[in-house]
Amino acid sequence: MSKILIIMSAADVWERTDGSAYPTGYWAEELAAPHEKFVQGGYTVDFASPGGVLQPLDRHSADPEIAGVDCARYVEYAEKALREFGPLLKLDEVDVNDYVAVVLPGGHGPVVDLHQDADLGRLLTAADASGKIIGAVCHGPAALLSAVDTEGEWLFAGRRMTAFTDEEEQLFGTAEGAPWLLAARLRERGADHIGGPAYQRHTVRDGNLFTGQNPASSARMAEDMIAALG
């Protein structure tokens, strides 16, 4: 049976420019919706993170006023999937050749650790070189920034993608005090960032790279990946 790897952040706080610590964790829908689609499609799903650390749930993703009326189902599904999987794989011990696709969900964690994780950078470089499907949703595309060569050139420069927009960050209330904004940073590094309406489903495909703008885009991104995997 073909396997798909979901790589989570290990961060539980996002340090702000004023020195305060903003609690973070995985966003339930961004983990649960793709996982559910992959399992329904007949795939086995593994979880990995830096050090094998299990990131906590972002409590905002359990608030129906923020995350929508279906959030309780996503929280329950995500927690069950992680519990049944058991200890996460350590990112530096993962062999990307064991997987047909790699998925990077959000929450704010990827802008804390994954964007500069060298082990992830090597894994993504190898995955892209072999044409494996790579998916990233919401703040997950921050993790793509880790893939740089010895000269500091970014692997995904020039590629079309989407991610949580600066407008959405402002509407969410986390733009002020953020060390950097994701969409702006992606553009600075050379991405062709294509944003859609705030909080509406929006996905972009560029070859083997599949990206979703926000939690509402999670399931569609997974569906698009499954279709491409055939």
C-alpha positions as CSV (number, residue, x, y, z in Angstrom):
1,M,0.0,0.0,0.0
2,S,1.4,3.5,-0.9
3,K,2.3,5.8,1.9
4,I,2.0,9.5,2.4
5,L,4.0,11.5,5.0
6,I,2.5,14.4,7.0
7,I,5.2,16.5,8.5
8,M,4.2,18.5,11.5
9,S,5.9,21.4,13.3
10,A,7.2,20.8,16.8
11,A,6.5,24.4,18.0
12,D,4.0,25.2,20.7
13,V,4.7,29.0,20.9
14,W,5.3,31.7,18.4
15,E,7.5,34.5,19.9
16,R,6.3,37.9,18.9
17,T,8.3,41.1,18.3
18,D,7.3,42.5,21.7
19,G,8.8,39.4,23.4
20,S,5.4,37.8,24.2
21,A,4.7,34.1,23.5
22,Y,1.7,33.3,21.3
23,P,0.5,29.7,21.9
24,T,0.3,27.7,18.7
25,G,-0.1,24.1,17.6
26,Y,-1.4,22.1,14.7
27,W,-4.7,23.3,13.1
28,A,-7.1,20.5,13.3
29,E,-8.8,20.8,9.9
30,E,-5.5,21.1,8.1
31,L,-4.4,17.8,9.5
32,A,-7.7,15.9,9.7
33,A,-9.2,16.8,6.3
34,P,-6.2,15.6,4.2
35,H,-5.6,12.6,6.4
36,E,-9.3,11.5,6.0
37,K,-9.1,12.0,2.2
38,F,-5.9,10.0,1.9
39,V,-7.2,7.1,4.0
40,Q,-10.4,7.0,2.0
41,G,-8.2,6.9,-1.1
42,G,-6.4,3.8,0.2
43,Y,-3.2,5.4,1.4
44,T,-1.3,4.7,4.6
45,V,-0.4,8.0,6.4
46,D,2.7,8.4,8.6
47,F,3.4,11.4,10.9
48,A,6.8,13.0,11.5
49,S,8.2,16.1,13.2
50,P,11.5,17.5,14.3
51,G,12.7,15.2,17.1
52,G,9.4,13.2,16.9
53,V,7.8,15.8,19.1
54,L,4.0,15.7,19.2
55,Q,2.8,19.3,18.7
56,P,-0.3,20.3,20.7
57,L,-3.6,21.3,19.2
58,D,-4.0,25.0,18.4
59,R,-7.0,25.7,20.5
60,H,-8.3,28.3,18.1
61,S,-9.0,25.4,15.7
62,A,-11.4,24.0,18.2
63,D,-13.4,27.2,18.5
64,P,-16.5,27.1,16.2
65,E,-16.6,30.9,16.1
66,I,-13.1,30.9,14.5
67,A,-12.8,27.5,12.8
68,G,-16.4,26.8,11.8
69,V,-19.2,24.5,12.8
70,D,-17.4,21.3,11.8
71,C,-14.3,22.0,13.9
72,A,-15.3,19.5,16.7
73,R,-15.3,16.7,14.2
74,Y,-11.9,17.7,12.8
75,V,-10.5,17.9,16.4
76,E,-11.8,14.5,17.3
77,Y,-10.6,13.0,14.0
78,A,-7.1,14.5,14.3
79,E,-6.6,13.5,17.9
80,K,-7.7,9.9,17.1
81,A,-5.4,9.7,14.1
82,L,-2.4,10.9,16.1
83,R,-3.2,8.7,19.0
84,E,-3.6,5.6,16.9
85,F,-0.4,6.3,15.0
86,G,1.6,6.5,18.3
87,P,5.0,8.2,18.6
88,L,5.8,10.4,15.7
89,L,8.7,9.6,13.4
90,K,11.8,11.7,13.9
91,L,12.2,13.9,10.8
92,D,16.0,13.3,10.5
93,E,15.4,9.5,10.4
94,V,12.7,9.6,7.6
95,D,13.5,8.1,4.2
96,V,11.5,10.1,1.7
97,N,11.8,7.1,-0.8
98,D,9.3,5.3,1.4
99,Y,6.5,7.8,0.4
100,V,4.7,8.9,-2.7
101,A,3.8,12.3,-1.3
102,V,4.8,14.7,1.5
103,V,2.2,17.0,3.2
104,L,2.9,20.1,5.3
105,P,-0.1,21.3,7.3
106,G,-0.2,24.6,9.1
107,G,-1.0,26.3,12.3
108,H,1.6,29.0,13.0
109,G,4.3,26.4,13.9
110,P,6.0,26.2,10.5
111,V,6.9,29.9,10.7
112,V,8.7,29.1,14.0
113,D,10.7,26.0,13.2
114,L,10.1,24.2,9.8
115,H,11.0,27.2,7.7
116,Q,14.6,26.8,8.7
117,D,14.8,23.0,9.4
118,A,17.8,21.6,7.5
119,D,16.6,18.0,7.7
120,L,13.3,19.1,6.1
121,G,15.1,21.0,3.5
122,R,17.1,18.0,2.5
123,L,13.9,15.8,2.4
124,L,12.0,18.3,0.3
125,T,14.9,18.7,-2.1
126,A,15.1,14.9,-2.6
127,A,11.3,14.7,-2.9
128,D,11.2,17.4,-5.6
129,A,14.1,15.9,-7.5
130,S,12.3,12.6,-7.8
131,G,9.0,14.2,-8.8
132,K,7.2,13.2,-5.6
133,I,4.0,15.1,-4.8
134,I,4.4,17.9,-2.3
135,G,1.5,19.5,-0.6
136,A,1.4,22.5,1.8
137,V,-1.6,24.3,3.2
138,C,-2.1,27.6,5.1
139,H,1.1,28.3,7.0
140,G,2.5,25.0,5.8
141,P,4.2,26.6,2.8
142,A,6.6,28.3,5.2
143,A,8.2,24.9,5.5
144,L,9.1,25.1,1.8
145,L,11.5,27.9,2.7
146,S,13.8,25.3,4.3
147,A,14.8,23.9,0.9
148,V,17.9,25.9,0.0
149,D,21.1,24.9,-1.6
150,T,24.7,25.5,-0.4
151,E,24.6,28.9,-2.0
152,G,21.4,29.9,-0.3
153,E,19.3,29.6,-3.4
154,W,15.7,28.6,-2.8
155,L,14.5,25.4,-4.5
156,F,10.9,26.8,-5.0
157,A,11.8,30.2,-6.3
158,G,9.7,31.0,-9.4
159,R,7.1,28.4,-8.6
160,R,3.4,29.2,-8.4
161,M,1.9,28.7,-5.0
162,T,-0.6,30.1,-2.4
163,A,-0.5,30.4,1.4
164,F,-2.2,32.2,4.2
165,T,-2.3,35.7,2.9
166,D,-1.1,38.9,4.7
167,E,-4.7,40.1,4.6
168,E,-5.9,36.9,6.4
169,E,-3.1,37.3,9.0
170,Q,-4.4,40.8,9.6
171,L,-8.0,39.7,9.8
172,F,-7.0,37.0,12.2
173,G,-5.3,39.5,14.5
174,T,-1.8,38.1,14.3
175,A,-0.1,40.3,11.7
176,E,0.9,43.1,14.2
177,G,3.8,41.8,16.1
178,A,4.6,38.9,13.7
179,P,8.4,38.6,13.1
180,W,7.5,38.2,9.4
181,L,4.4,37.6,7.2
182,L,4.3,34.4,5.2
183,A,2.9,35.5,1.9
184,A,5.2,38.5,1.8
185,R,8.3,36.3,2.7
186,L,7.4,33.8,0.0
187,R,7.3,36.7,-2.6
188,E,10.5,38.1,-1.3
189,R,12.2,34.7,-1.8
190,G,10.9,34.5,-5.4
191,A,7.7,32.6,-5.3
192,D,4.8,33.5,-7.6
193,H,2.3,33.8,-4.7
194,I,-1.3,33.8,-5.9
195,G,-3.8,34.7,-3.2
196,G,-7.5,34.3,-3.4
197,P,-10.4,35.9,-1.4
198,A,-9.8,35.9,2.4
199,Y,-10.8,32.6,4.1
200,Q,-12.3,31.2,0.9
201,R,-11.2,27.9,-0.6
202,H,-8.3,28.4,-3.0
203,T,-5.7,26.0,-4.2
204,V,-2.8,26.3,-6.7
205,R,-0.9,23.5,-8.5
206,D,2.5,24.0,-10.1
207,G,3.7,20.6,-11.4
208,N,4.3,18.3,-8.4
209,L,3.7,21.2,-5.9
210,F,0.1,21.6,-4.5
211,T,-0.7,24.4,-2.1
212,G,-3.8,25.6,-0.3
213,Q,-4.4,29.0,1.1
214,N,-6.2,28.4,4.3
215,P,-8.0,25.7,6.4
216,A,-10.9,25.7,4.0
217,S,-8.6,24.6,1.2
218,S,-7.2,21.5,3.0
219,A,-9.6,18.9,1.7
220,R,-9.5,20.2,-1.9
221,M,-5.7,20.2,-1.9
222,A,-5.7,16.6,-0.8
223,E,-8.3,15.7,-3.4
224,D,-6.1,17.3,-6.1
225,M,-3.0,15.4,-4.8
226,I,-4.9,12.1,-4.9
227,A,-6.1,12.8,-8.5
228,A,-2.5,13.5,-9.5
229,L,-1.2,10.3,-7.9
230,G,-3.7,8.4,-10.0
